[in-house]
Amino acid sequence: MKRIVVTNNKKVSAQYSDKVEVVYLENASGMDVLQEGKRIASEGASLLINPVKYKGYYRSLAFFKNGKSEPEENTISMLDQSIEATRKQNGAASKEPILSGIFQNKDLDVIKKVLG
């Protein structure tokens, strides 16, 4: 089983780059992370956490891939819901927050709970 993290958070990338496959999207918005996650799900990866609950500029999505290549429909559905919710925020998740360090740590904590 292969674990993949898609993130725009440099702290997540730094902590997990030697433990899992990290797709680091530098200078990318939360929406960009969701769209890249949808691409990975279309290749058969499954989400380990529901992204709808977590909103904000810094986003990290944890996936596992067990070798299948068909699209993971439940994961794609969750990502579509999260993309739609982000659009409804009128781009609030597309601007880097002033207190970026706090939000990076919050995002990192979520990934730590999932991946250990």
C-alpha positions in Angstrom: 0.0 0.0 0.0 1.4 3.4 -1.1 0.6 6.5 1.0 0.5 9.9 -0.8 0.1 13.4 0.6 -0.9 16.3 -1.6 -0.1 19.6 0.1 0.6 23.3 -0.2 2.0 23.4 3.3 5.8 23.4 3.5 5.7 22.1 7.1 3.8 19.0 6.0 6.2 18.5 3.1 9.3 18.8 5.3 8.0 16.4 8.0 6.7 13.7 5.7 8.9 13.8 2.5 11.0 10.9 3.8 8.1 8.8 5.0 5.5 9.0 2.2 5.2 10.2 -1.4 4.6 14.0 -1.1 3.2 16.1 -3.9 4.2 19.6 -2.7 2.4 22.4 -4.6 4.5 25.4 -3.8 2.6 28.8 -3.9 -0.7 26.9 -4.6 -4.1 27.6 -3.1 -6.3 25.2 -1.2 -8.4 24.8 -4.4 -5.2 23.8 -6.3 -4.6 21.1 -3.7 -8.2 19.8 -4.1 -7.9 19.7 -7.8 -4.6 17.8 -7.7 -6.2 15.4 -5.2 -9.0 14.8 -7.6 -6.5 13.9 -10.3 -4.8 11.4 -8.0 -8.2 9.9 -7.0 -8.9 9.4 -10.7 -5.9 7.2 -10.8 -7.3 4.9 -8.1 -6.1 6.5 -4.8 -8.5 6.7 -1.8 -8.7 9.6 0.7 -7.8 8.8 4.3 -9.6 11.9 5.6 -12.8 13.8 4.5 -11.6 17.2 3.1 -15.0 18.8 3.4 -14.5 19.3 7.2 -11.2 21.2 6.7 -11.2 24.6 5.0 -8.5 27.2 4.6 -5.6 28.2 2.5 -3.3 25.4 3.8 -4.6 22.0 2.8 -3.1 18.6 2.9 -4.8 15.5 1.6 -3.7 12.0 2.7 -4.3 9.1 0.2 -3.5 5.5 0.0 -3.2 3.5 -3.2 -3.4 -0.2 -3.2 -2.5 -0.8 -6.9 -5.8 -0.4 -8.6 -6.1 2.1 -11.4 -9.8 2.7 -11.7 -11.1 6.0 -10.3 -12.1 5.9 -6.6 -15.7 7.3 -6.9 -16.3 8.0 -3.2 -13.1 10.0 -3.0 -13.9 11.9 -6.1 -17.4 12.7 -4.7 -15.9 14.0 -1.4 -13.4 16.1 -3.4 -16.2 17.5 -5.6 -18.1 18.5 -2.5 -15.1 20.2 -1.0 -14.3 22.0 -4.3 -17.9 23.3 -4.5 -17.7 24.5 -0.8 -14.4 26.3 -1.5 -15.9 28.0 -4.5 -18.9 29.2 -2.4 -16.4 30.9 0.0 -15.7 33.3 -2.8 -12.0 32.5 -2.9 -11.3 32.9 0.8 -9.1 29.9 0.6 -7.1 31.3 -2.3 -5.3 34.0 -0.2 -2.4 33.2 2.1 -3.4 34.1 5.7 -1.5 36.8 7.7 -0.9 34.3 10.5 0.3 31.6 8.1 2.4 29.7 10.7 -0.6 29.0 12.9 -2.6 27.7 10.0 0.3 25.6 8.7 0.6 24.0 12.2 -3.2 23.3 12.3 -3.0 21.6 8.9 0.1 19.6 10.0 -1.7 18.4 13.2 -4.6 17.0 11.0 -2.1 15.0 8.9 -0.2 13.8 12.1 -3.5 12.4 13.4 -4.0 10.4 10.1 -0.4 9.3 9.3 1.1 9.3 12.8 
